[in-house]
Amino acid sequence: MVICGDDGLAHRLAVTLDAVCGEAVTVVLPSRREGHAPEIAALHRDPQSPVELLVAARPDEQTLRAAGVERAAALALTYREDQVNVTAALLARTLNPTIRLVIRMYNRERGEHLERLLDRAVSALDRTDDMAGLDTSTTVLSDTDTAVPELVAAAAVGHGHTLQVEGQVFRGVVRPARTPPRAADLATLAVLSGAHQDDPASEDSPETPGEEGTQLLPDTVTSYHRQFTHGRLMLEEVTHHHPPEAPPRDRRNYGVWLRDRLAHLPWTVFLSREVIAVFGALAAIVLVLAGATALAEPGPLWKSVYLPLLDIFTMGDPATDESPARRVLQLIAGFVGLAVLPLVVAATMNATDAFRKASVGHPPAEDLSDHIVLVGLGKIGTRVLAQLRTTEHQVVVIERDPHARGVALARELGVPLLLEDAGASGVLDRARICQSKSLLVLTRDDGENLDIVMAAREANPQIRVVMRLYDDDFAATVSRTMRASYPHATTRSRSVSALAAPSFAAAMMGRHVLGIMPVERGSLLFTVVDVAGHPELEGRSVHHAFRENEWRVLAVGPATPPSSSSPSDTLGGGLRLDRPGFDWRPSHGRILRAGDRVVVASTRRGLDFLMTGVQPHPVDPRT
């Protein structure tokens, strides 16, 4: 595996492929000192599993040849410049037509065109028998988009490694021993020896505890033998495959809704301190001028007030035929109007704008509780909101920009929306942060995210916190500090690169790999496999297709049509989104046919055997 780049994503990707997947990795660094190059260089010095390094300013043809692209299985291009990644991808495809390409792209439309171009170039080749079984795919990924499923799972249900398949999100969660099954549990992935049965924290631990005795993909008897295991790693369903729906509107109750809406409009913005100060000063000036007019021109009281108002607003006629005192007062009122009117206009516009922003929002109900507060409706926040709605959790959104891309979606879904700055005083209280169970902070500013989280922690020390941070080291420091300060609350601060690395690693291992889940010293791979041609699957029932410690069939669905090859219709590991989904609770007696495809959880050795038919060497099932 070859990785080109020196940022946090390249570092995390190298760690995942080397330590978790056991792959031979070469990293091409632009420099040994910039970015995350020192951390990557530390991997090179590891005597147990060294990562090869190559320093080159640009990924030109000479550099790619020196990195071994001509004989590599996969190449990941993680530079921050799209143009550099595109150029290197075209060169790599020329040097090695069979290499798997995983490209980081910010311009998604350009990425789709690049996928089609490179895949079409491969399909035009005259394939030999040696090339027939190779996965030569091109996968374009956005690191921010691939982070969405884990953010959703962390906010909805806590920690756990996540897996996304056709709009559904799953996670691996540790259940203590003698814990009864739950409705969302799908399958046992491993039994553990180190998770203590009375440890309540083990269920939401991000890592599988225990050092020895762990058994991957055990049989049913082992999974539930109470004297054998102290805990079980379960695959849990987090979201369901249905699009978020807007709440139905009952026309019969439209009058009630309109009355409640008018009652909740923020009329108080017109009584703000600035508006009161400006109009109070204007009233005082009018009273002074009215008194002076009454002394200079005796007459009715209304006329003494009316004439200064006309003069201030330059609406009166020149007082050329009146007394000198009246003419002087008119000039004074005119100059006062020049000074005061801009303040009156500014205060009125500010109040009107504040009223408009607050009125388009939709504050949460006073009895709302056990909800998720989402701060930020940018690109990733919008996708998180859409997926959170599929979990059937209640959500309250805070976004200070009324033109943010996710505001329209929040209104369409009827989600409570506060168009205010989450860091301002009282905004989190209006979002009912004390009654919420989770807080997701997804703004673009790391410092602002931390400020919001600290304020929320003060208000609700037990709230589950998930925040997106761009700096990987800063994210790790924040996590340690917050967990030390609030040991009984869940705090998860992760950089986007850390969340995206597993998806990039899965794509490098082949489009059929959906995800990778570390389990102590080993790992589980989640793979989509067409049943046709696999003697270990075709013609067998789901129960008999299971092989202990090697693989387990998790879901069954229809196979990919031969004509379906458009990469734009795929997600992550390459599953098409326009075909019927998987059955995640298939009957154990269901017979797997040639027209089926299955999602399989496997060890690396089990996957090699399943895909090649070559029996692996015996291995200790505990590892």
Buried (B, 14 or more C-beta within 10 A) or exposed (E): BBBBBBBBBBBBBBBBBBBBBEBBBBBBBBEEEEBBBEBBBEBBEEEEEEBBBBBBEEBEEEBBEEBBBEEBBBBBBBBEEBEBBBBBBBBBBEBBBBBBBBBBBEBEEBBBEBBBBBBEBBEEEEBEEEEEEBBBBBBBBBBBBBBBBBBBBBBBBBBBBBBBBBBBBBBBBBBBBEBEEEEBBBBBBBBBBBBBBEBEBBBBBBEBBBEEBBBBBBBEEBBBEEEBBBBBBBBBBBBEEEEBEEEEEEEEEEEEEEEEEEEEEBEEBBEBEEBEEBBEBBEEBBEEBBEBBBEBBEEEEEBBBBBBBBBBBEEBEEBEEBEEBBBEBBEBBBEBBEEBBEBBEEBBEBBEEBBBBBBEBBBBEEEBEEBBBBBBBBBBBBBBBBBBBBBEBBBBBBBBBBEBBBBEBBBEBBBBBBBBBBBEEEBBEBBBBEBBBBBBBBBEBBEBBBBBBEBBBEEBEEBBBBBBBBEBEBBBEBBEEBBEEBEEBBBBBBBBBBBBBBBBBBBBBBBBBBBBBBBBEBBBBBBBBBBBEBEBBBBBBBEBBBBBBBBBBBBBBBBBEEEEBEBBBBBBBBBBEEBEBBBBEBEEEBBBBEEBBBBBBBBBBBBBBBBEEEEBEEBEBBB
